[in-house]
């Protein structure tokens, strides 16, 4: 069973419960003699070491998604330095052409934007746009990238160019929240330009 988080699949509850199920149902799982991973926690230590066991049994993709989730929490708490560390750890585990690298660059752009480092934010969004074109990705994450670039341009008072990015974001099936924010920005920009003589 897989669930989706912002457009990316991650293993569901079954993967997290697998180590517990293996050790709870009659002791340790049956293993090959050539198995080189550490053995599961014995039944007498099961309660105290269960979180470590889950970490050992989690596939790499689980930890990548966990890093993205932690980065989102840090971003929501306006803790940019911790968000960057989590994002960098996620990126370290990804192939440069992995579609999740778009999410990495988008989140990095968001961190820099919240820190008012528009140059770094625009660089991150530009990398995400380039990668999305290279791998021909068009989804809600790419819509967030274009919306983020538009916000940077609005902050630089380049509303005409920002509107182009906002319009592009609307063509990429943005999330409901992104659509609402982008449409509000476009109304504000178009209202301001209409008010000028």
C-alpha positions, 0 to 999 in steps of 0.5 A: 500500500502506498500513500501520496505526500505532495505528489510523491509516493512513500511506503505506508504503515505496513512497512513501519510495522513489518519489523515489529511483526517479525519480532513479535510473532515467534521471535526473530525472523528466519534469515539466511546465514549469509545475511550481513545486516544486524540481527533484529532486537531480541524480545527482551529489548524490543520495547526500548530499541523499537525506534532504532529497529524501525530506522534500520528496516526502513528503505532509503526512500523512507528516509528521503521522505522523512527528511522532506517532512522534517524540512517542511516542519522546520520551514513552517516553524521558520527555522531555515537553517534546520530545514536546509540541513534536512533538505541537503540530507535528502538531496545527498541520497537522490540521483541528480535526475530524480524527480524529487530533486525538483521538490528539493530545489523548490523547498530550498527556494522557499527557505531562501525566500522566507529569509529574504535571500531572493538571489538564492531563492531565484537560483533554486527555482531556476534549477528546479525549472531546468530540471523539470524541463529536462525530465518533462515534469509537469505537476503541482510541485512544478506549479509551486516552483513557478509560483515561488519564482513569481513571488520573488519577482513581485518582491523585486517589484517586477510585476509584469514578469511575475505575472508570466510565472503565475500564469504558467503555474496555473497551467501545471495543475497546482494544488488548491492552495497554490491556485488560490494564492496565485490567482490572488496575486494576479488580481492584485498585479492586474489591479495595480497595473490597471490603476496606473495612468 
